[in-house]
Amino acid sequence: DTKTLIGDIALLAIFAVFCISLTTVGFDVATFLFIWMAIILGGSRNWIIPPIYSAIFTLALVKGFGSLFPFPLPLMVF
């Protein structure tokens, strides 16, 4: 199916931008934007749920990885 293939390629492109932007905008901002875009790409039509879910999940990841790794993550906000 062409629509599925285009969606998969778009998700890979968003992931590539996420990986490249980790050191420039920080892990927290890159993760927030990646999750938000992936939810939108997944077909969410609600405009308020994606940023809320992205913020909660990003906070959990930053706190979790921050306590797991012995070195600091490059962050912009937290």
Summary of the structure (lengths in Angstrom):
residues: 78
radius of gyration: 13.7
end to end distance: 41.0
largest distance: 44.3
contacts: 190
relative contact order: 0.16
helix: 76%
strand: 0%
